[in-house]
Amino acid sequence: MGEIAVHEFISVDGVFENPSWTAEYGWDPKMGDTIAGVTAGARAILLGRLTYEMFAPAWSARTGADDPGAPFFNDTPKYVVGSQAPNVDWGPSTRLGGYDADVIRRLKDQTDGPIYVSGSGTLVRALVRDGLVDHLHLFVYPVALGRGKRLWGEDADTAKLALTANDVYENGVVHLAYGPA
């Protein structure tokens, strides 16, 4: 049975939208090691429609020579959630349609290994609400943006989590790993 492992870049005030603002903090190689640990052994990638639409053109043209993450993103089976799912023509991709917790449960049952999720905030909120996230990795940047989509907005359900690990990087980013409480 698969486990869902989520990774998000967020600001201190919870904004995850368009994480171009993370660039000014640079990239600590230890962050890459942590993310490599999250993706290690992943047998599938689960994405919301908007994240898929951003990732497909960004990753499909990259090779392993360009970026060591390219083979993972390009070759791993991808499952796209969204009532208006796009053409799924990037590597092995499958449309799942609108969010349905039972469809995700079946995907977990049929996947032998981790299922990786990046970005996809609307999807992640639903997965957490329905108890489907096994590992939530938040990379919290030392900035309060004040506006933008938040991982948990005012209308979000309560989500109780248990801290399983944490790291502090040289660039001021903090990694907080959570599991179900």
HURAFEN-V374231 format. One record per pair of residues at least 6 apart in sequence whose C-alpha atoms are under 6 Angstrom apart, sorted by the first residue. I is the first residue (numbers start at 1). J is the second residue. D is the distance in Angstrom with one decimal. If there is no record, write none. Layout:
i:I j:J d:D
i:I j:J d:D
//
This chain:
i:1 j:108 d:5.8
i:1 j:109 d:4.7
i:1 j:111 d:5.8
i:1 j:112 d:5.4
i:2 j:108 d:4.5
i:2 j:111 d:4.9
i:2 j:112 d:5.3
i:2 j:113 d:4.6
i:2 j:114 d:5.1
i:3 j:114 d:4.8
i:3 j:115 d:5.9
i:3 j:134 d:5.8
i:4 j:114 d:5.9
i:4 j:115 d:4.7
i:4 j:133 d:5.1
i:4 j:134 d:5.3
i:5 j:116 d:5.0
i:5 j:135 d:4.5
i:5 j:136 d:6.0
i:6 j:116 d:6.0
i:6 j:117 d:4.6
i:6 j:118 d:5.8
i:6 j:136 d:4.8
i:6 j:137 d:5.8
i:7 j:118 d:5.1
i:7 j:137 d:4.6
i:7 j:138 d:6.0
i:8 j:118 d:6.0
i:8 j:119 d:5.6
i:8 j:138 d:5.1
i:9 j:16 d:6.0
i:9 j:139 d:4.8
i:10 j:16 d:4.6
i:10 j:140 d:5.0
i:11 j:140 d:5.5
i:11 j:141 d:4.9
i:11 j:143 d:5.5
i:11 j:144 d:5.7
i:12 j:140 d:5.9
i:12 j:142 d:6.0
i:12 j:143 d:5.7
i:12 j:144 d:5.2
i:13 j:144 d:5.2
i:14 j:150 d:4.9
i:14 j:151 d:5.7
i:15 j:148 d:5.7
i:15 j:149 d:5.4
i:15 j:150 d:4.1
i:16 j:150 d:5.7
i:17 j:148 d:6.0
i:17 j:149 d:5.2
i:25 j:171 d:5.8
i:42 j:113 d:5.9
i:42 j:114 d:4.4
i:42 j:115 d:5.5
i:43 j:113 d:5.6
i:43 j:114 d:5.8
i:44 j:76 d:5.8
i:44 j:77 d:5.0
i:44 j:78 d:5.8
i:44 j:115 d:4.8
i:45 j:78 d:4.6
i:45 j:115 d:5.5
i:45 j:116 d:4.7
i:45 j:117 d:5.9
i:46 j:78 d:5.8
i:46 j:79 d:4.8
i:46 j:117 d:5.1
i:47 j:80 d:5.0
i:47 j:117 d:6.0
i:47 j:120 d:5.9
i:48 j:80 d:5.6
i:48 j:81 d:4.9
i:48 j:120 d:4.8
i:48 j:123 d:5.8
i:49 j:81 d:5.9
i:49 j:82 d:5.2
i:49 j:85 d:5.5
i:51 j:120 d:5.5
i:56 j:90 d:5.9
i:62 j:70 d:5.8
i:63 j:70 d:5.4
i:64 j:70 d:5.3
i:64 j:71 d:5.8
i:74 j:91 d:5.6
i:77 j:92 d:4.8
i:77 j:93 d:5.7
i:78 j:93 d:4.5
i:79 j:93 d:5.7
i:79 j:94 d:4.9
i:79 j:95 d:5.9
i:80 j:95 d:4.9
i:80 j:96 d:5.7
i:81 j:96 d:5.3
i:81 j:97 d:5.4
i:81 j:98 d:5.7
i:81 j:99 d:5.9
i:82 j:97 d:5.2
i:82 j:98 d:4.4
i:83 j:97 d:5.1
i:83 j:98 d:3.9
i:121 j:151 d:5.7
i:127 j:133 d:5.9
i:134 j:179 d:5.5
i:135 j:178 d:5.8
i:135 j:179 d:4.9
i:136 j:177 d:5.6
i:136 j:178 d:5.0
i:137 j:176 d:5.8
i:137 j:177 d:4.5
i:138 j:175 d:5.6
i:138 j:176 d:5.2
i:139 j:174 d:5.6
i:139 j:175 d:4.5
i:140 j:173 d:5.5
i:140 j:174 d:5.1
i:141 j:173 d:4.7
i:160 j:181 d:5.6
i:161 j:178 d:5.9
i:161 j:179 d:5.8
i:161 j:180 d:4.9
i:161 j:181 d:4.4
i:162 j:178 d:5.3
i:162 j:179 d:5.2
i:162 j:180 d:5.8
i:162 j:181 d:4.6
i:163 j:177 d:5.9
i:163 j:178 d:4.4
i:164 j:177 d:5.4
i:164 j:178 d:5.2
i:165 j:177 d:5.0
i:166 j:175 d:5.3
i:166 j:176 d:4.6
i:166 j:177 d:6.0
i:167 j:174 d:5.8
i:167 j:175 d:5.0
i:168 j:174 d:4.6
//
